Amino acid sequence: MPAKPAPIKKSAKKAVVKEEKPAEPAPQAPPAEAPPPAEAPPAEPAPAESTLPEAPAPEGPAEEAPPPTDAPAEAAPAEPAPVEEPPRAPTPPPSAVPTSAPLNLTVEDVNDTSVTLKWRTPETIGKGGLDGYTVEYCKEGSSEWLVANGELTPCNRLVIKNLTTGDLLNIRVVAVNAGGQSEPATLPQPVLIREILDRPKIRMPRALRSKYMSQVGAQINLVIPFIGKPKPVISWTKDGQPLDTKKVYIRNSDKDSILFIRKAERDDSGVYEMTVKVDSFEDKTTLVIQIVDLPGPPASAKLVDTWGFNAALEWTPPKDNGNTDITGYTVQKADKKTGDWFTVLEHFHRLNATVTDLVMGNSYSFRVFTENTVGRSESAAVTKNIAHIQKTGIVYKPPEYKEHDFSEAPKFTAPLSDRAATVGYTTKLLCAVRGTPKPKIEWLKNQMVIGDDPKFRQINSQGVCSLEIRKPSCFDGGVYTCRAKNALGEATVACKLEVKKVIVQEEKK
């Protein structure tokens, strides 16, 4: 049977390229036709590892097998081809895998009974998703881990409560999903359960940083906030000495300290120092309180000189400034006849002044008040001497004014305008003239004075000159002139009047 070994030799040649051992089974093919299909699977992995162009090579001998005479015998090895399908079956889905460990586990806050933790979501979650987190802790030196949360928490933050002060705890967080628990994220160092120490710091309000001023008798209630943990110890002093608790009351809380004075007095002014202390740390601040009052009057006031309608005064600063700066002085005068006081100077800064516009023949007294930020002093310093304004033989001579000359030659301010009139319809010529003394007006027609002709009516009112021509005819046309004359000269103005005739009959024809 020379036809059967031929295909086996071809496959043997291909096998020799990668491995020479498969060539030995070739002599075993003649005893039975079944072994060749059995040996076919080991021959097929070689094409699978090769490149894609070699994949169709095994099909070549199957197509060339029919031409030999033993075609039915060659067709049998082609039937085992479906045996190759089982390796191609789809692989089952992978089982759920735990997530990676949570990230950045840190302590957010610690006090004497609890600890607050926070962390970030694992970098790799996988197809199993994320069900939540479990937080565990154990005491330092112990291997027993206790679960802090009975149920899984979906949050990235957890507060472990009811802890014992002074315990040193190791803490870890585990992510849980369908694939089980992840690798734990553990704090690098154990946590000591105690209240965290915050350094004390006083937050002085802006209004109290420079100076606080108040009037005598006013109520003072100042709130100064601070921070510090645990609760700090507060202490106050005034000018380096302990406070008088009978006059100044201090109320302290966890967040602020209140300084209260029911009724302020001058003696309450000074530098107050507040100290906030936590263990060995402390913070200090100073508060300057100034209690002010009305000032006293000037120490003295005197009349220095009197002349004409004026009086010169001088005074000295007060002995009591009211515990604040003096802002000015107020000067008043009183006439001996009436005794009423009138303010002549207010908010005056100098220590001397001149009072003017006094009435001749009167006698005056003067007094001076002191001013500060609170107000004006209740009393004043009064001059001992009285200022007498003497009467003098003064005769008032009114000034002489030269009378203004308003004389002016005639001048036309509005000239005559050329006009056209209709026969039988009254018309009027108008112009305006000024001049001092009042000029004489004359009307002329073609350089001939019109005079008292009843056909013309001449009017001159407030410098407006008018000439009314009653029912003019064609002969009334011409050049009309208005002439104004006075002692300083004369002026003329002229216009042309054209009288038209209405032709009605010609239009009818």
VOFI-702767 format. One record per residue (C-alpha): residue in one letter; y, z, x. Coordinates in Angstrom, 3 decimals, always signed. Layout:
N
R   rest          Y          Z          X
R      A          Y          Z          X
...
end
This chain:
509
R   rest          Y          Z          X
R      M     +0.000     +0.000     +0.000
R      P     +2.771     -1.193     +2.354
R      A     +5.407     -1.168     -0.463
R      K     +5.490     +2.658     -0.976
R      P     +6.253     +3.782     +2.603
R      A     +9.231     +1.386     +2.793
R      P    +11.638     +3.507     +0.678
R      I    +10.489     +6.663     +2.416
R      K    +11.388     +5.180     +5.814
R      K    +14.895     +4.371     +4.555
R      S    +15.498     +7.913     +3.408
R      A    +13.998     +9.162     +6.658
R      K    +16.522     +7.175     +8.652
R      K    +19.374     +8.738     +6.748
R      A    +17.966    +12.204     +7.272
R      V    +17.629    +11.600    +10.998
R      V    +21.378    +11.125    +11.276
R      K    +21.970    +14.790    +10.380
R      E    +18.579    +16.387    +11.121
R      E    +15.316    +14.924    +12.593
R      K    +12.882    +17.384    +10.954
R      P    +12.923    +15.801     +7.461
R      A    +11.336    +12.645     +8.936
R      E     +7.908    +14.424     +9.231
R      P     +7.097    +14.504     +5.467
R      A     +7.001    +10.680     +5.388
R      P     +3.177    +10.370     +6.052
R      Q     +2.455    +12.806     +3.177
R      A     +3.897    +10.376     +0.592
R      P     +0.696     +8.155     +0.223
R      P     -1.675    +10.904     -1.067
R      A     +0.410    +11.487     -4.204
R      E     +3.427     +9.992     -5.838
R      A     +4.676    +13.370     -7.112
R      P     +5.692    +14.779     -3.682
R      P     +8.444    +12.224     -3.112
R      P    +10.481    +13.567     -6.090
R      A     +9.870    +17.110     -4.785
R      E    +11.251    +16.150     -1.371
R      A    +14.153    +14.343     -2.944
R      P    +16.241    +17.504     -3.538
R      P    +16.405    +18.465     +0.175
R      A    +17.491    +14.878     +0.965
R      E    +20.337    +15.042     -1.584
R      P    +22.332    +17.956     -0.072
R      A    +23.102    +15.732     +2.909
R      P    +25.071    +13.248     +0.779
R      A    +26.793    +16.162     -0.988
R      E    +28.192    +17.397     +2.344
R      S    +29.170    +13.918     +3.417
R      T    +32.248    +12.098     +2.298
R      L    +32.571    +10.524     -1.141
R      P    +31.784     +6.930     -0.051
R      E    +28.200     +7.987     +0.884
R      A    +27.483     +9.369     -2.647
R      P    +26.321     +6.025     -4.142
R      A    +23.835     +5.433     -1.256
R      P    +20.885     +7.156     -2.992
R      E    +21.284     +4.859     -5.987
R      G    +20.836     +1.760     -3.774
R      P    +17.073     +2.104     -3.296
R      A    +16.593     +2.769     -7.015
R      E    +18.129     -0.599     -7.858
R      E    +16.210     -2.475     -5.117
R      A    +12.865     -1.017     -6.196
R      P    +12.246     -3.343     -9.196
R      P    +11.863     -6.635     -7.222
R      P     +8.494     -5.643     -5.567
R      T     +5.292     -6.376     -7.415
R      D     +4.539     -2.696     -8.143
R      A     +7.606     -2.283    -10.335
R      P     +6.000     +0.282    -12.663
R      A     +5.054     +2.482     -9.714
R      E     +8.626     +2.332     -8.328
R      A    +10.197     +3.301    -11.727
R      A     +8.444     +6.704    -11.758
R      P    +10.485     +8.304     -8.897
R      A    +13.735     +7.322    -10.697
R      E    +12.924     +9.600    -13.680
R      P    +13.393    +12.952    -11.828
R      A    +17.147    +12.150    -11.517
R      P    +17.999    +14.448    -14.520
R      V    +16.653    +17.380    -12.431
R      E    +19.931    +17.222    -10.459
R      E    +22.007    +18.292    -13.545
R      P    +21.197    +22.092    -13.543
R      P    +23.236    +22.788    -10.344
R      R    +26.238    +21.172    -12.086
R      A    +26.152    +23.662    -14.983
R      P    +29.527    +25.588    -15.437
R      T    +29.706    +28.891    -13.575
R      P    +30.154    +32.009    -15.750
R      P    +33.729    +33.593    -15.842
R      P    +34.382    +36.119    -13.064
R      S    +34.182    +39.758    -14.009
R      A    +37.413    +41.856    -14.306
R      V    +38.802    +43.105    -10.997
R      P    +40.898    +46.289    -10.546
R      T    +44.574    +45.870     -9.726
R      S    +46.107    +46.580     -6.382
R      A    +47.608    +50.001     -5.692
R      P    +50.977    +50.918     -7.278
R      L    +53.981    +50.444     -5.010
R      N    +56.794    +52.684     -3.758
R      L    +55.637    +56.048     -5.068
R      T    +58.569    +58.460     -4.602
R      V    +59.801    +61.835     -5.837
R      E    +62.846    +61.541     -8.082
R      D    +63.508    +65.234     -8.720
R      V    +61.990    +68.623     -8.029
R      N    +62.755    +72.057     -9.474
R      D    +60.947    +75.382     -9.604
R      T    +58.472    +74.347    -12.385
R      S    +58.226    +70.539    -12.383
R      V    +58.323    +67.407    -10.291
R      T    +59.450    +63.950    -11.390
R      L    +57.769    +60.844     -9.920
R      K    +58.514    +57.152    -10.096
R      W    +56.748    +54.056     -8.775
R      R    +56.630    +50.281     -9.114
R      T    +54.064    +48.000    -10.754
R      P    +51.175    +46.817     -8.524
R      E    +51.745    +43.556     -6.737
R      T    +48.417    +42.090     -7.938
R      I    +47.260    +42.784    -11.493
R      G    +44.650    +40.067    -12.081
R      K    +43.091    +38.739    -15.274
R      G    +42.014    +42.184    -16.397
R      G    +45.633    +43.131    -17.117
R      L    +47.046    +46.655    -16.788
R      D    +46.201    +49.448    -19.236
R      G    +48.276    +52.219    -17.678
R      Y    +48.472    +54.787    -14.911
R      T    +46.828    +58.080    -14.114
R      V    +48.686    +60.695    -12.052
R      E    +46.653    +63.255    -10.127
R      Y    +47.608    +66.180     -7.908
R      C    +45.914    +68.838     -5.840
R      K    +47.076    +71.802     -3.828
R      E    +47.385    +71.520     -0.111
R      G    +44.058    +72.504     +1.495
R      S    +42.057    +71.833     -1.691
R      S    +39.952    +68.785     -2.517
R      E    +40.036    +69.218     -6.290
R      W    +42.283    +66.597     -7.894
R      L    +43.700    +67.480    -11.311
R      V    +44.844    +64.856    -13.826
R      A    +48.494    +65.414    -14.805
R      N    +48.498    +63.125    -17.864
R      G    +45.719    +63.367    -20.447
R      E    +46.257    +59.785    -21.577
R      L    +47.192    +56.697    -19.630
R      T    +50.936    +56.279    -19.332
R      P    +52.389    +52.744    -19.471
R      C    +55.648    +53.884    -17.870
R      N    +56.508    +53.860    -14.182
R      R    +57.844    +57.398    -14.342
R      L    +56.246    +60.755    -15.102
R      V    +57.267    +64.424    -15.097
R      I    +54.552    +66.906    -14.101
R      K    +55.446    +70.194    -15.796
R      N    +54.245    +73.812    -15.788
R      L    +53.804    +73.989    -12.023
R      T    +53.853    +77.158     -9.951
R      T    +56.873    +77.798     -7.763
R      G    +56.020    +77.683     -4.081
R      D    +52.924    +75.428     -4.403
R      L    +52.524    +72.580     -1.929
R      L    +51.044    +69.604     -3.822
R      N    +49.574    +66.261     -2.829
R      I    +50.192    +63.655     -5.527
R      R    +48.761    +60.213     -6.111
R      V    +48.963    +57.491     -8.792
R      V    +46.126    +55.154     -9.832
R      A    +46.472    +51.956    -11.912
R      V    +43.740    +51.432    -14.536
R      N    +42.547    +48.260    -16.263
R      A    +39.264    +46.743    -17.587
R      G    +37.988    +46.385    -14.029
R      G    +38.381    +50.097    -13.323
R      Q    +40.774    +52.116    -11.181
R      S    +42.850    +50.691     -8.360
R      E    +43.306    +52.121     -4.926
R      P    +45.524    +55.228     -5.225
R      A    +49.139    +55.286     -4.124
R      T    +49.636    +58.658     -2.434
R      L    +52.819    +60.409     -1.351
R      P    +53.028    +60.455     +2.442
R      Q    +53.786    +64.191     +2.482
R      P    +53.019    +67.065     +0.124
R      V    +55.777    +68.230     -2.259
R      L    +56.999    +71.838     -2.272
R      I    +57.634    +73.048     -5.819
R      R    +61.024    +74.738     -5.643
R      E    +64.543    +74.133     -6.834
R      I    +66.324    +71.513     -4.738
R      L    +69.380    +72.890     -2.964
R      D    +72.586    +70.968     -3.781
R      R    +75.491    +71.703     -1.493
R      P    +78.438    +73.229     -3.387
R      K    +81.468    +71.037     -3.960
R      I    +84.660    +71.850     -5.851
R      R    +86.206    +69.030     -7.853
R      M    +89.839    +70.043     -8.090
R      P    +91.698    +68.289    -10.967
R      R    +94.421    +65.918     -9.823
R      A    +97.160    +67.905    -11.628
R      L    +96.338    +71.035     -9.594
R      R    +96.080    +69.498     -6.128
R      S    +99.758    +69.929     -5.195
R      K   +101.344    +72.781     -7.177
R      Y   +101.038    +74.276    -10.635
R      M   +104.304    +75.471    -12.214
R      S   +104.682    +77.616    -15.320
R      Q   +107.431    +79.695    -16.912
R      V   +107.577    +83.442    -17.154
R      G   +105.763    +84.677    -20.260
R      A   +103.610    +81.552    -20.628
R      Q    +99.808    +81.646    -20.841
R      I    +97.838    +80.148    -17.942
R      N    +94.341    +78.756    -18.465
R      L    +93.068    +76.615    -15.570
R      V    +89.557    +75.088    -15.502
R      I    +88.206    +74.063    -12.082
R      P    +84.816    +72.261    -12.139
R      F    +82.280    +72.355     -9.308
R      I    +78.676    +71.393     -8.513
R      G    +75.966    +73.342     -6.754
R      K    +72.287    +74.137     -7.108
R      P    +71.006    +76.748     -7.659
R      K    +73.831    +78.542     -9.481
R      P    +76.494    +79.253     -6.855
R      V    +78.387    +82.466     -6.283
R      I    +82.111    +82.198     -7.125
R      S    +84.831    +84.325     -5.551
R      W    +88.651    +84.297     -5.834
R      T    +91.427    +85.678     -3.667
R      K    +95.235    +85.681     -3.882
R      D    +97.216    +85.422     -0.662
R      G    +94.090    +86.555     +1.174
R      Q    +93.644    +89.668     -1.003
R      P    +91.237    +90.323     -3.907
R      L    +92.563    +89.525     -7.386
R      D    +93.977    +92.187     -9.686
R      T    +91.399    +91.989    -12.471
R      K    +93.763    +93.774    -14.880
R      K    +96.192    +90.829    -14.814
R      V    +94.069    +87.827    -13.773
R      Y    +90.775    +87.097    -15.517
R      I    +88.032    +84.889    -14.053
R      R    +85.231    +83.351    -16.140
R      N    +82.433    +81.562    -14.321
R      S    +79.716    +79.213    -15.637
R      D    +77.163    +76.884    -14.068
R      K    +79.678    +74.029    -13.878
R      D    +83.198    +75.465    -13.723
R      S    +85.389    +78.478    -13.121
R      I    +88.320    +79.457    -15.382
R      L    +91.401    +81.341    -14.168
R      F    +93.210    +82.979    -17.104
R      I    +96.521    +84.869    -17.187
R      R    +97.586    +86.072    -20.625
R      K   +101.293    +86.484    -19.863
R      A   +102.576    +85.085    -16.569
R      E   +105.073    +87.017    -14.456
R      R   +106.956    +86.268    -11.272
R      D   +104.492    +88.368     -9.283
R      D   +101.649    +86.032    -10.294
R      S   +103.060    +83.329     -8.019
R      G   +101.104    +82.734     -4.835
R      V    +98.257    +80.892     -3.148
R      Y    +94.908    +81.375     -4.878
R      E    +91.729    +80.522     -2.974
R      M    +88.439    +79.720     -4.709
R      T    +85.120    +79.851     -2.829
R      V    +81.829    +78.400     -4.104
R      K    +78.770    +79.508     -2.120
R      V    +75.083    +78.519     -2.296
R      D    +72.889    +80.202     +0.317
R      S    +74.572    +79.457     +3.629
R      F    +76.687    +76.569     +2.286
R      E    +80.139    +77.047     +0.804
R      D    +83.205    +75.070     -0.291
R      K    +86.773    +76.318     -0.574
R      T    +89.939    +75.119     -2.232
R      T    +93.463    +76.482     -2.606
R      L    +95.597    +76.530     -5.754
R      V    +99.357    +77.125     -5.519
R      I   +100.768    +78.731     -8.656
R      Q   +104.526    +79.044     -9.071
R      I   +105.943    +81.070    -11.967
R      V   +109.574    +80.073    -12.562
R      D   +112.378    +81.579    -14.643
R      L   +116.005    +80.949    -15.523
R      P   +118.337    +81.365    -12.532
R      G   +121.060    +83.931    -12.174
R      P   +124.800    +83.112    -12.320
R      P   +126.739    +82.107     -9.194
R      A   +127.557    +85.071     -6.998
R      S   +131.315    +84.461     -7.344
R      A   +133.834    +81.953     -8.712
R      K   +137.556    +81.719     -7.927
R      L   +140.583    +79.574     -8.682
R      V   +141.785    +78.041     -5.433
R      D   +144.912    +76.083     -6.454
R      T   +146.835    +74.681     -9.426
R      W   +149.167    +71.680     -9.383
R      G   +150.425    +69.311    -12.016
R      F   +147.693    +68.995    -14.642
R      N   +144.887    +69.933    -12.185
R      A   +143.043    +73.061    -11.035
R      A   +140.736    +73.490     -7.994
R      L   +137.705    +75.784     -8.199
R      E   +135.114    +77.165     -5.755
R      W   +131.934    +79.248     -6.232
R      T   +128.913    +80.525     -4.278
R      P   +125.152    +80.002     -4.936
R      P   +123.322    +82.553     -7.116
R      K   +121.334    +85.422     -5.629
R      D   +118.398    +84.646     -7.971
R      N   +117.338    +81.014     -8.162
R      G   +114.551    +81.648    -10.691
R      N   +111.839    +81.073     -8.071
R      T   +112.638    +77.353     -7.926
R      D   +115.289    +75.013     -6.554
R      I   +118.795    +74.889     -8.014
R      T   +119.410    +71.492     -9.629
R      G   +123.133    +71.770    -10.432
R      Y   +126.039    +73.668    -12.004
R      T   +127.962    +73.509    -15.284
R      V   +131.762    +74.136    -15.304
R      Q   +133.579    +75.092    -18.526
R      K   +137.242    +75.777    -19.409
R      A   +138.891    +77.821    -22.150
R      D   +142.473    +77.740    -23.422
R      K   +144.024    +81.185    -23.801
R      K   +145.430    +80.192    -27.198
R      T   +142.080    +79.388    -28.812
R      G   +139.549    +81.045    -26.490
R      D   +137.003    +78.236    -27.119
R      W   +134.935    +77.063    -24.168
R      F   +134.494    +73.361    -23.438
R      T   +132.273    +71.765    -20.799
R      V   +134.200    +69.709    -18.259
R      L   +131.463    +69.195    -15.608
R      E   +127.676    +69.155    -16.077
R      H   +124.801    +68.791    -13.560
R      F   +127.374    +69.127    -10.781
R      H   +125.794    +69.543     -7.336
R      R   +128.671    +70.700     -5.103
R      L   +130.095    +74.208     -4.777
R      N   +133.689    +73.122     -5.446
R      A   +135.329    +70.978     -8.093
R      T   +138.696    +69.813     -9.416
R      V   +139.367    +70.037    -13.149
R      T   +141.882    +67.429    -14.357
R      D   +143.689    +66.427    -17.559
R      L   +144.832    +69.939    -18.376
R      V   +147.519    +70.294    -21.058
R      M   +151.017    +71.154    -19.888
R      G   +152.228    +74.585    -20.982
R      N   +148.700    +76.025    -21.512
R      S   +146.817    +78.680    -19.522
R      Y   +143.161    +78.219    -18.691
R      S   +140.179    +80.317    -17.624
R      F   +137.087    +78.810    -15.992
R      R   +133.415    +79.814    -15.738
R      V   +130.409    +78.355    -13.878
R      F   +126.700    +78.347    -14.900
R      T   +123.677    +77.724    -12.646
R      E   +120.955    +75.141    -13.515
R      N   +117.315    +74.762    -12.397
R      T   +114.181    +73.067    -13.734
R      V   +113.805    +75.730    -16.437
R      G   +117.339    +75.504    -17.776
R      R   +120.798    +76.992    -17.501
R      S   +121.494    +80.583    -16.522
R      E   +122.120    +82.981    -19.396
R      S   +125.357    +84.310    -17.894
R      A   +128.155    +82.702    -15.891
R      A   +130.607    +83.552    -13.132
R      V   +134.184    +83.683    -14.533
R      T   +137.340    +83.199    -12.442
R      K   +139.579    +86.258    -12.234
R      N   +142.797    +84.265    -11.968
R      I   +144.218    +82.134    -14.776
R      A   +145.582    +78.616    -14.236
R      H   +149.065    +78.159    -15.766
R      I   +150.123    +74.548    -16.305
R      Q   +153.950    +74.686    -16.054
R      K   +156.337    +72.609    -18.147
R      T   +158.594    +70.306    -16.165
R      G   +161.583    +68.199    -17.141
R      I   +159.738    +64.972    -17.204
R      V   +161.291    +62.167    -19.254
R      Y   +159.098    +59.372    -20.165
R      K   +160.610    +56.006    -19.407
R      P   +158.684    +53.174    -20.918
R      P   +158.307    +50.186    -18.612
R      E   +160.555    +47.221    -19.169
R      Y   +158.846    +43.985    -19.928
R      K   +160.549    +40.623    -19.599
R      E   +160.448    +38.712    -22.804
R      H   +158.413    +35.562    -22.570
R      D   +160.188    +32.302    -23.257
R      F   +158.187    +30.298    -25.757
R      S   +160.681    +27.382    -25.855
R      E   +158.994    +24.005    -25.810
R      A   +160.047    +20.392    -26.374
R      P   +158.445    +18.606    -29.329
R      K   +154.985    +17.276    -28.722
R      F   +152.690    +15.445    -31.121
R      T   +149.220    +16.941    -31.186
R      A   +147.836    +14.433    -33.737
R      P   +149.312    +10.895    -33.634
R      L   +149.695     +8.420    -36.507
R      S   +146.876     +5.969    -37.139
R      D   +147.161     +2.368    -38.269
R      R   +146.272     +1.998    -41.917
R      A   +145.698     -0.661    -44.565
R      A   +146.765     -0.015    -48.173
R      T   +146.368     -1.862    -51.457
R      V   +149.246     -2.977    -53.561
R      G   +149.988     -0.474    -56.312
R      Y   +147.910     +2.379    -54.811
R      T   +149.780     +5.330    -53.287
R      T   +149.050     +5.934    -49.590
R      K   +149.917     +8.677    -47.080
R      L   +150.633     +8.767    -43.322
R      L   +149.813    +11.998    -41.424
R      C   +150.575    +13.445    -37.966
R      A   +150.990    +16.880    -36.317
R      V   +153.721    +18.132    -33.996
R      R   +154.609    +21.379    -32.225
R      G   +157.746    +22.634    -30.531
R      T   +160.001    +25.666    -30.178
R      P   +162.505    +25.910    -31.702
R      K   +161.169    +24.096    -34.747
R      P   +161.922    +20.388    -34.366
R      K   +163.686    +18.233    -36.944
R      I   +161.502    +15.461    -38.401
R      E   +162.737    +11.953    -39.255
R      W   +160.762     +8.956    -40.566
R      L   +161.696     +5.366    -39.731
R      K   +160.528     +2.003    -41.071
R      N   +160.921     -0.882    -38.722
R      Q   +163.335     +1.300    -36.662
R      M   +165.423     +2.048    -39.766
R      V   +165.773     +5.641    -40.985
R      I   +164.156     +6.010    -44.390
R      G   +166.409     +8.854    -45.442
R      D   +166.248    +10.006    -49.086
R      D   +164.637     +6.883    -50.523
R      P   +162.830     +8.085    -53.701
R      K   +159.927     +5.765    -53.054
R      F   +159.001     +7.867    -50.016
R      R   +158.119    +11.549    -50.069
R      Q   +158.476    +13.454    -46.743
R      I   +156.667    +16.801    -46.210
R      N   +156.619    +19.052    -43.093
R      S   +154.438    +22.182    -43.322
R      Q   +153.197    +24.322    -40.391
R      G   +153.703    +21.432    -37.979
R      V   +151.856    +18.873    -40.158
R      C   +154.107    +15.927    -41.075
R      S   +153.220    +13.569    -43.911
R      L   +154.897    +10.512    -45.462
R      E   +153.722     +9.510    -48.938
R      I   +154.437     +5.909    -50.043
R      R   +154.311     +5.614    -53.815
R      K   +152.763     +2.410    -55.201
R      P   +153.516     +0.233    -52.205
R      S   +154.196     -3.483    -52.513
R      C   +153.705     -6.272    -50.019
R      F   +157.264     -5.627    -48.754
R      D   +156.431     -2.006    -47.798
R      G   +154.201     -3.044    -44.903
R      G   +155.513     -2.695    -41.346
R      V   +155.809     -0.248    -38.447
R      Y   +156.459     +3.387    -39.421
R      T   +157.715     +5.885    -36.851
R      C   +157.859     +9.683    -36.963
R      R   +160.486    +11.264    -34.696
R      A   +160.734    +14.990    -33.849
R      K   +163.857    +16.433    -32.146
R      N   +165.003    +19.872    -30.999
R      A   +167.315    +21.230    -28.297
R      L   +164.797    +20.603    -25.549
R      G   +164.067    +16.966    -26.344
R      E   +162.405    +14.625    -28.762
R      A   +159.109    +12.792    -29.293
R      T   +158.047     +9.843    -31.387
R      V   +154.814     +8.393    -32.702
R      A   +154.281     +5.147    -34.618
R      C   +151.678     +3.263    -36.606
R      K   +151.289     -0.036    -38.445
R      L   +150.842     -0.198    -42.208
R      E   +149.391     -3.305    -43.825
R      V   +149.644     -3.676    -47.611
R      K   +147.085     -6.076    -49.101
R      K   +147.273     -7.774    -52.427
R      V   +144.244     -7.775    -54.706
R      I   +143.522    -11.284    -56.033
R      V   +141.535    -10.829    -59.229
R      Q   +142.311    -14.113    -61.132
R      E   +141.076    -16.322    -58.342
R      E   +137.742    -14.604    -58.411
R      K   +137.415    -15.283    -62.168
R      K   +138.152    -18.979    -61.697
end
